[in-house]
Amino acid sequence: MKLPTRINRRGALALGAALVASGGLLAACSPKTPTFKSTDITGASFVKDLKLTDHTGQQRTMADFRGKAVVVFFGFTQCPDVCPTSMTTMAEVKRLMGDQGEKLQVLFITVDPERDTLPLLKEYMGNFDPTFLALRPEPAELKAVGDSFKIYYRKAVGTTATSYTMDHSAGKYVFDTNGAVRLFSSYGTEPVVIAEDILTLLKSTKA
């Protein structure tokens, strides 16, 4: 069938109205892109997965937490302020989420595997929330894990061989229920802001 090369005024108006109507329909059917207060890093090509031992001795991957929002933080048990503050923040985030807090999994990855044994990590997590898990890479694995998350860490030498401290990145990575990294939350972000972002993420992500 050959299409006409010209359309009269009435036909043009009708065609325009039809296109506008169909465009409105498409807009109405398209899912609304969620907005977050944390930094949206959806589609980032790093942090594909992890495979580490938790403080109970069980090997963990992101697949273990499918259906939950996962927050990953790097730290160490002898950290004087940033780490306990961050874990306390996440405990408050879970409380603020109410019933939805059951869909939150917090993972603490140590950057000091030489001193942070599994029993010590278990005791440390008990100070914040019994559902939080600490993960321990072997010393030889730490660089690869740090590189995959693009974090910074460095041993700061102390007065003795065991009195060193660790400088490290202090932000949090937030993964959606499908195990994809979605958000980066800077250190010091208020618990209510993180809670709202995670609730938005849970609402907008289909498992």
HUHU-V764740 format. One record per pair of residues at least 12 apart in sequence whose ideal C-beta (glycine too) atoms are under 7 Angstrom apart, sorted by the first residue. I is the first residue (numbers start at 1). J is the second residue. If there is no record, write none. Layout:
I:J  I:J
//
This chain:
34:200  34:204  36:183  36:197  36:200  37:193  37:196  37:197  38:174  38:183  38:184  38:185  38:189  38:194  38:197  39:183  39:184  40:182  40:183  41:181  41:182  41:183  41:184  42:182  44:181  46:148  46:149  46:150  47:148  47:149  47:173  47:181  49:61  49:62  50:62  50:145  52:109  52:135  52:136  52:137  53:135  53:136  54:133  54:134  54:135  55:118  55:121  55:122  55:125  55:133  55:134  56:122  57:118  60:135  62:175  62:179  63:179  65:105  66:177  66:178  66:179  66:207  67:177  67:207  68:103  68:104  68:105  68:177  69:103  69:104  69:174  69:175  69:176  69:177  69:198  69:201  69:202  70:105  70:107  70:175  71:90  71:104  71:106  71:107  71:172  71:174  72:107  72:109  72:172  72:173  73:86  73:108  73:172  74:109  74:111  74:151  74:153  74:168  74:169  75:108  75:110  75:111  75:168  76:110  76:111  76:112  76:116  76:166  77:116  77:120  77:121  77:124  78:115  82:170  82:187  86:170  86:187  87:108  87:128  87:132  88:128  89:191  90:106  91:128  91:129  92:191  93:191  93:194  93:195  93:198  94:129  96:191  96:192  96:195  97:195  97:198  97:199  100:199  100:202  103:202  104:198  106:132  107:133  107:135  108:125  108:132  108:134  108:135  109:135  109:145  110:134  110:136  111:142  111:153  111:166  111:168  112:166  113:136  113:137  113:138  113:139  113:142  114:139  116:136  118:136  121:134  121:136  149:173  151:168  151:169  152:168  152:169  153:166  153:167  153:168  153:169  154:167  170:187  171:184  171:185  171:186  171:187  172:185  174:198  174:201  176:201  176:205  177:202  177:205  177:207  178:205  178:207  182:201  183:197
//
